[in-house]
Protein backbone atom coordinates (compact mmCIF):
# COMPACT_ATOMS: atom_id res chain seq x y z
CA UNK A 1 0.00 0.00 0.00
CA UNK A 2 1.20 3.47 -0.93
CA UNK A 3 -0.07 6.64 0.79
CA UNK A 4 0.24 10.38 0.40
CA UNK A 5 -0.83 12.94 2.99
CA UNK A 6 -1.65 16.28 1.41
CA UNK A 7 -3.11 19.61 2.52
CA UNK A 8 -6.07 21.17 0.70
CA UNK A 9 -5.32 24.82 -0.11
CA UNK A 10 -8.25 25.73 -2.37
CA UNK A 11 -10.33 28.37 -0.52
CA UNK A 12 -13.49 26.36 -1.24
CA UNK A 13 -11.95 23.01 -0.28
CA UNK A 14 -12.16 19.89 -2.43
CA UNK A 15 -15.21 21.00 -4.44
CA UNK A 16 -16.94 19.35 -7.39
CA UNK A 17 -14.70 20.35 -10.29
CA UNK A 18 -11.33 19.22 -8.86
CA UNK A 19 -12.98 16.22 -7.21
CA UNK A 20 -14.19 15.13 -10.64
CA UNK A 21 -10.67 15.48 -12.04
CA UNK A 22 -9.29 13.37 -9.17
CA UNK A 23 -12.01 10.71 -9.57
CA UNK A 24 -11.35 10.52 -13.31
CA UNK A 25 -7.60 10.11 -12.67
CA UNK A 26 -8.29 7.39 -10.07
CA UNK A 27 -10.67 5.60 -12.42
CA UNK A 28 -7.88 5.20 -14.97
CA UNK A 29 -5.87 3.13 -12.46
CA UNK A 30 -6.19 -0.57 -11.67
CA UNK A 31 -5.41 -0.21 -7.95
CA UNK A 32 -7.98 0.24 -5.19
CA UNK A 33 -7.75 3.92 -4.25
CA UNK A 34 -9.29 5.70 -1.30
CA UNK A 35 -9.29 9.12 0.31
CA UNK A 36 -9.58 9.61 4.08
CA UNK A 37 -10.60 12.66 6.09
CA UNK A 38 -11.52 12.89 9.79
CA UNK A 39 -11.58 9.13 10.27
CA UNK A 40 -13.84 8.48 7.28
CA UNK A 41 -12.55 6.73 4.17
CA UNK A 42 -14.19 6.69 0.75
CA UNK A 43 -13.49 5.11 -2.61
CA UNK A 44 -11.59 7.68 -4.69
CA UNK A 45 -13.30 6.34 -7.82
CA UNK A 46 -16.72 7.48 -6.56
CA UNK A 47 -17.58 11.16 -6.98
CA UNK A 48 -20.44 10.82 -4.50
CA UNK A 49 -18.13 9.22 -1.95
CA UNK A 50 -15.47 11.91 -2.31
CA UNK A 51 -18.01 14.74 -2.17
CA UNK A 52 -19.73 13.22 0.89
CA UNK A 53 -16.55 13.80 2.90
CA UNK A 54 -17.08 17.58 2.68
CA UNK A 55 -13.35 18.30 2.65
CA UNK A 56 -12.76 21.99 3.56
CA UNK A 57 -9.77 24.24 2.91
CA UNK A 58 -6.72 23.61 5.12
CA UNK A 59 -7.79 19.98 5.67
CA UNK A 60 -5.22 17.20 5.63
CA UNK A 61 -6.34 14.21 3.62
CA UNK A 62 -4.72 10.83 3.05
CA UNK A 63 -4.85 9.26 -0.39
CA UNK A 64 -4.13 5.52 -0.36
CA UNK A 65 -3.63 3.07 -3.20
CA UNK A 66 -3.24 -0.68 -3.09
CA UNK A 67 -2.62 -2.78 -6.17
CA UNK A 68 -0.39 -3.36 -9.14
CA UNK A 69 -0.04 0.31 -10.13
CA UNK A 70 -0.25 1.91 -6.67
CA UNK A 71 2.86 4.11 -7.08
CA UNK A 72 1.68 5.52 -10.40
CA UNK A 73 -1.88 5.90 -9.05
CA UNK A 74 -0.78 8.09 -6.14
CA UNK A 75 1.45 10.19 -8.40
CA UNK A 76 -1.33 10.60 -10.98
CA UNK A 77 -3.92 11.77 -8.44
CA UNK A 78 -1.57 14.06 -6.52
CA UNK A 79 -0.37 15.63 -9.79
CA UNK A 80 -3.96 16.08 -10.98
CA UNK A 81 -4.93 17.86 -7.75
CA UNK A 82 -1.78 20.01 -7.81
CA UNK A 83 -2.52 21.01 -11.42
CA UNK A 84 -5.95 22.18 -10.24
CA UNK A 85 -4.24 24.14 -7.41
CA UNK A 86 -6.30 22.26 -4.82
CA UNK A 87 -3.41 20.85 -2.78
CA UNK A 88 0.10 22.06 -2.00
C-alpha positions in Angstrom: 0.0 0.0 0.0 1.2 3.5 -0.9 -0.1 6.6 0.8 0.2 10.4 0.4 -0.8 12.9 3.0 -1.6 16.3 1.4 -3.1 19.6 2.5 -6.1 21.2 0.7 -5.3 24.8 -0.1 -8.3 25.7 -2.4 -10.3 28.4 -0.5 -13.5 26.4 -1.2 -12.0 23.0 -0.3 -12.2 19.9 -2.4 -15.2 21.0 -4.4 -16.9 19.3 -7.4 -14.7 20.4 -10.3 -11.3 19.2 -8.9 -13.0 16.2 -7.2 -14.2 15.1 -10.6 -10.7 15.5 -12.0 -9.3 13.4 -9.2 -12.0 10.7 -9.6 -11.3 10.5 -13.3 -7.6 10.1 -12.7 -8.3 7.4 -10.1 -10.7 5.6 -12.4 -7.9 5.2 -15.0 -5.9 3.1 -12.5 -6.2 -0.6 -11.7 -5.4 -0.2 -7.9 -8.0 0.2 -5.2 -7.7 3.9 -4.2 -9.3 5.7 -1.3 -9.3 9.1 0.3 -9.6 9.6 4.1 -10.6 12.7 6.1 -11.5 12.9 9.8 -11.6 9.1 10.3 -13.8 8.5 7.3 -12.6 6.7 4.2 -14.2 6.7 0.8 -13.5 5.1 -2.6 -11.6 7.7 -4.7 -13.3 6.3 -7.8 -16.7 7.5 -6.6 -17.6 11.2 -7.0 -20.4 10.8 -4.5 -18.1 9.2 -2.0 -15.5 11.9 -2.3 -18.0 14.7 -2.2 -19.7 13.2 0.9 -16.5 13.8 2.9 -17.1 17.6 2.7 -13.4 18.3 2.7 -12.8 22.0 3.6 -9.8 24.2 2.9 -6.7 23.6 5.1 -7.8 20.0 5.7 -5.2 17.2 5.6 -6.3 14.2 3.6 -4.7 10.8 3.1 -4.9 9.3 -0.4 -4.1 5.5 -0.4 -3.6 3.1 -3.2 -3.2 -0.7 -3.1 -2.6 -2.8 -6.2 -0.4 -3.4 -9.1 0.0 0.3 -10.1 -0.2 1.9 -6.7 2.9 4.1 -7.1 1.7 5.5 -10.4 -1.9 5.9 -9.1 -0.8 8.1 -6.1 1.4 10.2 -8.4 -1.3 10.6 -11.0 -3.9 11.8 -8.4 -1.6 14.1 -6.5 -0.4 15.6 -9.8 -4.0 16.1 -11.0 -4.9 17.9 -7.7 -1.8 20.0 -7.8 -2.5 21.0 -11.4 -5.9 22.2 -10.2 -4.2 24.1 -7.4 -6.3 22.3 -4.8 -3.4 20.9 -2.8 0.1 22.1 -2.0 
